[in-house]
Amino acid sequence: MKIIGLLLVLSVSIFARVNDTIEALPNVLFTYDKLKKEQTITTLQVDFNKAVAHLEKEQYEEAIKIFKQTAGILRIPSFLNIGIAYYKLNDYHNAQVYLKQIYNVQESIYTHTYAYMSAAFYLYKINNEQKYLESITQIAKKKKNLSETSKRMLADTFILLKEYEKALKVLDSLQISYDLKKALLNIKLKDYKKAEALLERAYKDELDEKRIDQILWFMIYRDLKDNNLTKLQDHLTILDERKLRFFVNQEMPLKIAFNEYKYLNSEYMKFVTDYSLNRQADMVFYFAPFIFSDNEEIIYDSSKGFIFNSKQNLESLENMVRYNAKFINIIKEDPIVRVQKLKHLIHNRDQKSYVYYNLALSYAQIHDFVNAHKFFTKAYKLNPGNKLYAVMTLISAQRINTVVKDKEYIVNSINSNRGLYNYFGKELYRLFINPKFKVKDHAGTYKKTILYNAIHLLSKLHDKKPISEHEPLFVLNAKDPLVYLMRLVIRKEGENKYAYISRLQDTIPLNINNNFLDGSLIITEFYVDILKGLALFGKASFTIDNYYSPSYLRTKSIGLIHDDNAQAAISVLEYLQKKYELQDRFTLYLIVAAYLQKGDYENASLQLSYIKALLNDTGANFLSGVQLIQELKLSSAKQMFNHPYYDTLIDFDIEGLDRFLEGL
């Protein structure tokens, strides 16, 4: 028989010492057999066990009456169970009366250790005062030979304290394997591989159908967290077979949620030291040169039949010069303003390829990768011999997980020996598209460019070689704000972890200026990751007085969301959308995060549907799939999980998971 809820059972053999108790923790089988095997069973034992039976049946009043009778001799075990019974009846006043008669007797720490720890445990649950949990942990420090049940109580205490590593360590020391509990702790600690093995074992060994459903729900949650889409599909199939009698989703709903610190500090630091493929692509978009019209462009046009001294070509040359003059001023603008002004320079379909390329690059720098890909493609189609246009088309497609119809043709174009920007095109193709590709071209004059230095750094990352603060990119371009941050987080030779973190905390700017707030978005994202990695985000100022550039205002909204001022963030973002026609993923996801932060789940879901329809975004598909799982619309949900999900503010959680873990 299982003890229901948080129930403590203590039983005593008359022929043993009064203090020798048979103890069972919540949800642990009570060993009646031991009592039955005793040669002499006294009335006291019978009454005590009868009271225990009432407790198991949730007949608390009957149990209390009998325990009050047994308390004459079995005082502490009876008082403890009386206190728990009153607790279960929500009669917290009487519960405290009996529990404190154990807790206030310091000798009980030594004579009835487990009972004392249990009394402290329930007193915490009534009063929510940390001193009771601290009592339990202090006892554990002093007493090295705790019983199995006392250790289990200690593990439960650590869970209430959110000290999951300590709880897991205690559970690992027990003879009984609590697979489900340990699995959930591993999920809390983001060790999804260990959680997977424990959940599978718990699922296999479990006989109770309700508990099987709960374990399956946790397996699906783990799959989502781990981006294990293959396992997820398998478990959704099992859930589909059980859904007619499945109610766990109602008891513990799976919902998307705002999570300002979705990752551990160490994970945020890893983001800025181990560059993801997406961040490497963003580095390319950041360091790639804008292209002005020049002789190479005119020569290429000549090869298509234009005559240099014709009236048509002279007009084309005048347009190039006119564009260059305007572009020199536009390039100095805020990135969002730059996009808007460059769009206005496109008057007709007869624009030159570099016009579309520069616009595409500007879109990429504000993380509107859908439009970036659109205009990189236009630039490439107008000038297929330009390998930089060609490879940017492929990289931007990869950034939004879209298929390029003419990919084979574009690849052949990149592989050819004719055309412009041979080295850049081929080297970037090797780094992002085909790692086995061999680049035979030499950099030549490109060695003088910042993009060459960036590619040199990316090549070392590609080859899994360590990078140092002496990389050419860092030395030659030290004043660039992104380069400054990248160099800052490089661990110096011989620098231990403590010295490394201390140096970063001392040198990272906290009273920031527009170097980190209104440049290309990669700078701001990099900066925010460093702050969160160092646990300094809350100490940094995201305010620049009397400053209203659109990129700064968009970054400011991140701070507003974290400061529980989501409505102000929504107002700022909607203003920017209207004024600058922003439809980029970053802005749209910030709006979702703001709605979730203020608890407006309905509008967050509507915004998510809008992103899904507008951008066909794989992240929006994933989150929609999470919502469909909650609704048990599993056939539709299965179609949503084609790509892993990554986002730093929007997460998904099981409501009631903490409560379930604490009561397990």
N, C-alpha and C positions, 0 to 999 in steps of 0.2 A: 504494500500500500504506500502511495506517495503522500508526503506531507504537503498540504496546499499552502501556497504563499510563503511568507517569511515566518515559519513556525519552528520553534525550538522545543525538542523533547528531551527530558532528563528522566531517567529511571534508575532506581537504586535497588540493589540486592540486599535483603535483610541480613544475610550471612556475611556480607562483606562490610567494610567500614562504611559508615554513613556517607562519607565524602566521595566514595568510589561511585561515580555516576556513569551510566551509559548515555552518551550524548549524540544527538543527531542534528545536523544542520538543515536549513531549508531545502526542501525537495530531495532529501536523502531518505532512503528506505529505513524505516524503523525496525530494529531487530527484536521483534517479539520473541523469536525462537530462543534467544539466550535466556529470557526470563522463564520460558516454559520448561527449559531443561533443568532449572533449579529443582532440587529435591523437595524443598519446602517453600511454598509460596504463601506468604502471609496476606492477611486482609489488606494490609497497607499497600503491598505491591499490586494487588488486584484493583484496589481503588485508584491508585496512581495511574495504572494503565487504562482503566476505564475513563479517567479524565482525559488522558492522551487521545483515546479514541474519539471522544467528544470534540476535542480540538481539531482532529483531522477531518471531522464531518462539519466543521465550522459551527458547532453547537457550543458557542463560547460561554453562555450563561451557565449551562449544566457543568461544563468543565471547571468554571470558577468555583462553584459550590463545593465540588469534590476536592479541588486543590487546597481550598481553605481548610478542609478537614485534615488533609495529609501534611499541611504546613507545620502541624504540631511537632513532628519529628523530622520530616524532610523539608526543612524551612526554605533553604535557598532554591532548590529545584522547583518547589511549589510556588514560591514568590515570583520566580522568573517566569513561569508559565502563566501565572495569574496576570502579571504585567503585560505579557504578550497578548493574552486573551482580551484584556481591556483595550489594548492598542488596536486589535483587529475590530473591536466594537466602536472605534473612534472615541472612546472614553479616555481621553489623554490625561485627565486629572488623576483618575484612579490608577491608570497605568504607571504614571510617575511615582505615585505613593509607594507602590510595591517595588518598582525598579530601583528607586533611590535607596530603599532599605538594603539593597545589595551594593549599589555603587558607593554609598557613603561609608561603608565599612571597609576600610583599607586592607584589613586582614584577608578579605575575600580575594584580593589579588593573588595571594599565595595559596589559600585553601580551596578556593573555587575559581580558578583563573578563567576558565571558559565562561562560567556564569557571569563573572564580573565584566568580561569583555562584551558579552551579549547584552547585559544591562546598559552598558555605555553605548552600544550600537543603537539600541532602540531609543534611548534618551536623545541621541543625536537626531534620529528620525522625527522625534516629537518636537524638539526645540531648535534644531538646526544650528546648534552651537558647536564650533570646532573643537572645544575642549574635550568633548566626549570621544571624538575620533583620535585626538592626540593621546588620550589615556590608553587607547588600544595599542597604538604604535609604540608608546613608551614601554608598555608591558612586553611587547614583542622584542624590543631591544634588550631588555633585562633578562628575559627568560629564553634561554637557548633551546630548551627541549619542550617546545609547545606540542600539544597533541594535534592530531590531524584536523579535528574539528576546530581547534583554536586557530590553526593556520588558515583554515577556510574562512573563519570570521575575519582574520587579518586581511585576507585577499579582498573580501567584501568591503572592508574599511578603505583599502587603497582605491577601490573602484569608486566609492563615494567621494574620495578626495581627488578623483581624476588622475591618480598616479598609476597609470595603466601598466607601465613597465614593471613596477614593483609588484603589482597584483599578479601579473603573469609569472613573475619569478617565483612567487609563493606557490601558485597553482602548479607550476612545473615540479615543485618539490614534493607534492602530495602523491600518495600511492594510487589513489583513484584518479583516473584521467577525465577531466571535465572538458571534453572536446569542444562543445558548443560555446561554453563560456570563454575558453581560450581563443577560439576562432574569432569571436566578437572583439576581444581585446586586441588581437592582431589586426583586425580591421581598423580599430581606433588608432593603432600605431602605424597604419599604412603598410603593414607587411602582408600584402595580399596573397603571396605565394604560400606562406605558412597557414594563413586563414583558409585557403582553398583546400589544403590537405586535411585540416581539422574538420571543416564543414562536410567534406565528402565522407569522412569516417563517421561523423555524428549521424549523417543522413542514412548511411548504411546500417548502423547499429540500432537506430531508433525504431520503436514499435508503435508508439502512440501517433495516431494519424494527425492530430492537431499539431503536435510538435514537428512532425515531418513537414507539414505545410510551412511552419515557421522557418525551419532550416532551409527549405527551398527558397523562400523569400529572401533570406540572408545570402544565399548562394548567388541569386540574381543581382542583388545589391553589390556584392563583392565583384562580380563580373563587370558590372558597369563602372565601378571605381577603378578597376584594374585595366579597363579598356580591352578585356579579353572577349572579343566579339564572337569567337568560335564557341567557347563555353557558354556564352550568353544565349546563343541560338539553341543550343542543346537543352538548356534549362528552361527556356521559354516553351519549348516543345513539351517538356514534362508538365509544366504549369498548365498548358493548354488542355492536357488530358485530365487535370484535376480541378479545373476552374469552376465547375458546377457546384462543388462543395468547398470552395476556397473562400475564406473570409479574412485572411491575415491582412490583406490590403486595406480593409476597413478598420482593423484594430491598430495597424501600424502603417499609415499611408506613406507611399513613396512620392516625394514632391521635390520640384526644383526649388532652390533656395539661394539667397544671397550669402556669400561666405567671404568676408573681407580678408581672412587669412586662410585661404583654401589649402595652402601648402605649409610644410614645416619651414622654420628659418633656414635649415640646412638645404632644403630643396630650392628655396629662392636664391640662395647663394650659388647653388649648382647651375641655375638658369643663366647666371652671368659669368660663370667660369667654363661650363661645358655647353657651348652654343648649340641650340637645337637647329635642325635644318631650316625651319621657318625663320629663325633669327639670323642665320647665315644669309638666307635669301634677302631679308630686309637690309642686311649690311650691304649687299650688292646694290640694291635700289638706292641706298643712302650715298654710297661712295661713287656710283657710276656717274660719268660726266654728262652734263647737258650738252647737246650738240647744236652748234651754230652752222649755218650754211657756209661752205668753203669750196675750194677748188675741187676737192674729191667729189663733192656732191654734184658739181657742174659737169665734171668729167663723166660721171656715171650717167647723167642725163644725156650727154652727148652720145654715149654709146647706144642710147635708145633712139637716136635719130635727130636730136636737136642740133642746130647749128649755132655755135657760140655767138656769131655776130648777127644772128637774125633778130628781127624786131621782137619776136615772141620770147626769145631767150634773154634779150636785154630787159624786157619787162619782168621776166622771172628773176633776173638778177637784182632788179630794183626792189622787187618784193622781198627778196632775201635780206637785202640791206635794211629795208624798213622794219622787217620782223626782228632782225638782230638788235636794232636800236631800241625797240620797245622791250625786247626780252631781257636786255641788260638791266633795265630798271625793275622788271617784274621779278626776276630771279632773287632780288634782295628782299622781297616781300615775305610776310608770314606764309607758311606752306599752304594753308587753306585759302588765303587770298590769292596766292600764286595760281592755284588751280582755277579759281573763278576767272581771273584775268586772262589766263591762257585759253580758256574755253571761248572767250569773247574774240580771240584772235583768229578763230576758225570761222571764216565767212562763207566758204563754199567748199565743194568737193575737190577742187583743184589745188588743195594745199600740198605743200611739200612734205616728204616723209618725216623730216626732223621736227616739224610742228607737232605732229601726232606723237612722236617719240617723247619730246619734252613734256607734253601734257601727260602722257602715260607715266613717266617717271615721277612727275609731281603727284599724281594720284597715288602711286605706290608709297610715296613718302608720308601720306596721311592715312595709309592703310585702307584705301578704297581699291582693293585688288581686282574687283570685278571690272571697274572702268579702266584700271591700269592694263589689264589683259586685253580689253577691247581696243584700246588705242595703240598698244604695242603691236597688236595684230595688224591694224591699219597701216602703221609705219612700215612693218615688214612687207606687206603686200605691195606697197608703193615702191619699196626698194629692197627686193629679195636678196640682193647681193650684199647687204649690210648684215654681217654676222652678229653684231651686237643687238640689232633689232630682232633677229631671228631667235637668239638664245633667250632674250628677255621675254619673248612671246611664250617660250616653253617654261621658263621659270615662273612667270606670273600665273600660267595655267596650273602648274604644280601647287602654287600657293593657295589656290581656291579649289583644288581637287577636281579640276575639269579636264575633259578629254579634248585634245587638239585634233581636229579632223585631218589636217594636212601635215601631221607630225612627221611622217616619213619623208615628205618632200622638203620640209624645213631642215630635218637632220641631214639630208643629202646636200642641201645648200651650205650648211655649216661645215660639213666634211670636205667640201670642195676647196681648191687652192686659190680660187678667184674671189674677189670681193673686198669689202672694207672690214676693218677691225678683226682681222683674222685671229690674232692672238687672244684678244679678249673673248671673242665668240667661242673659240675652241676650248680655251681653258675653263670658262664657265660651264660649257657643255660637259666637260669631264667632271667637274666638281658637283654638278647638280643633276645631271641626266644620265650619263653613262660613265661610271667610274673606271671602266676598262679601256676607255678611249685614250689613245696616245697622241699627245700634242707635239708636233714636230716644229711648229712655227716658233720664232724667237720674238721676244717682247720688243726689241728695237727701241724706238723713242718712247714707247709706252712706259718704260721703266721710270720715267720722270713723273708719272701720274699717281694720284692717291689710290685710284682703282687698282693699279698694279700692286701697290703695297698691301692693299686689302686682300687681293687674290693670293699674294704670297702667304699671308697669314691664314687664309682659308685653306690653302694647300697643306699647310702643316696640320691643321685640324683634321682635314680629310685623311691624311696619312697617319693620324693619331700620334703626332709628335708634340712634345710639350712646347708651349710658347712662353716667352720671357718678356720682361719689360723693355728689352733691347731690340724688339722687332722693328724693322724699318718704319712700319705704319705708326708705331708709338713714338719713335724718335723724331721722324721727319714731320709729323703732323700733330705735335703735342698740344697745340692750341685748339684743335677741334674738340667740341664738347663731348661727342661720343667717344672719341679716341681717349680723351682725358679719363672718362669713366672706365673704359675698357682697360687702360693701363693701371688705373688705381687698384682694380681687383686682382691683378696678377700677383701671385704669392712670390715674394722675394726668396732668393736662394738662402737656405738655412733658417728661414723664418718659421717658427713653430706656430701651432694653431692659435694659441693665446695671443702671441705677439701680432699675428696676422689680423685677427679680429680687432684687437686694440688699436692697431694702426688705422684700420678702416673707419672705426668709430670716431677716431680723433680727426681724420682728414676729410671725411665725406661732408660736403656743405649741407647745412640744415636750413640756414636762412638763404633761400635760393633766389636766383634771378632768372631772367628769360633764357639764359643759356640752356637750362634744363626743362623749361616749361612751355616754350612756344616754338621750338624747332621741330624737326621731323619727329614723328611719333616714336620711332625706335629709341630716341634719346630719353624721352620721358619714361617709357616702359622699362628701359634699362635702369634708370635712376630709381624708380619705384621698387623694382626687384631688389636692388641693393639695400634700400631702406628697410624693406621687410625682412631681408636676410639678416640684417644687423639688429632687428627689433627697434628701429629708430623711426619708423613711419609716423608714429603719433607725435614725435618731437619735431618733425620737419614742418616748416611753414610753406603753405601752398598759396600764399597771398602776396601779390605785388600791388602796392597801392597805386591807384589811378592808372591802371594798365588794363587794356581791354582787347588785346589781340585775340582772334578767334581760337587759335591753338592754345593760348594760355587759358581762355575761358573753358575750353573743353577739358583741359587738364585740371583746372580748378574744380570741375564737377566731380572728379575722382575724390578729392579731399572732402567735398560736401557730402558725398555718399558715405564715406567712412566716418564722418562727424555726425551721423544721424540726421542729416538735413537733406533727405532725398528729394523732397518737393522742390527745394531751391535748385538742386541739380537738374531735375526734370525741366524746370523752367528755362534754365540756361541752355540745355541741350536742344530743346524745342525751338528756342530763339535762333540758335546756330543753324539748325536744320532749315528753318524758313529763310533765313537771310543768305546762307551760303549753299543751299541745296545739298546738304550733306546726307548721303545715303550709304556711308561706309559701315562696315561691320563693327568697327570699334565704337562709333557713336551709338549705333542701334543697340549694341549689347550693353552699353553703359545705361541706356534708358531702361532696359529690362532689369538690370541690377538695381537701379534706383527704385523701380516699382516693387521689387522683391524686398528691398531693405525697408520700405515703408509698410510692407504687409499687404500690398495690393496685388494679390495673386492673379486676379482676373485680367487686369490690364497688362501684367507681365506676360501672361499667356497670349493675349491678343497681339502684343508687340512681337512675341516670338513667332507667331503665325505669319505676321507681316514680313519678318526677316526671311522666313522659309520661302514665302512666295516671291519676294523681291530678288533675293540673292541665290536661292537654292543652296543655302549654306549648310554644310555638313554638320556643323555644330548645332544649328537650329533643328535639323533633322533628328540628331541624337537626343536633344532635350525633349522634342515632341514625342520621340519613342519612349522616353521615360514616363511621360504623362499617359501614353497609351497603355503602358504596362500597368500603371496604377488603375486604369479603367478596365483592365483585363481584355483589351482589344488587341489580342496577341498576334493575330495574322497581320494586321496593319503595322504593329510595333516592329515586327521582324524586318520590315522593309526599311526601317529608319537607321539601322546600325551598319552602315557600309564603311565608315571611317572612325578612327578613335576621336575622342572628345578632349579638347584642351581649352580651358579658359580660367583666368585667375580670379574672377569674381562670382561667376554663376556656377553653382554646384547643385547637388541633389542629395537629399537625406531621407532617412526613414524616421518619421515622427514617432517618438516613444521608444526609440532604440535604447537610449540611456536608462529609461525607466525599466525596460525589459531586462537589460544587463544587470541593473542593481537588484532586481528581484529574482534573478536566475539562481 
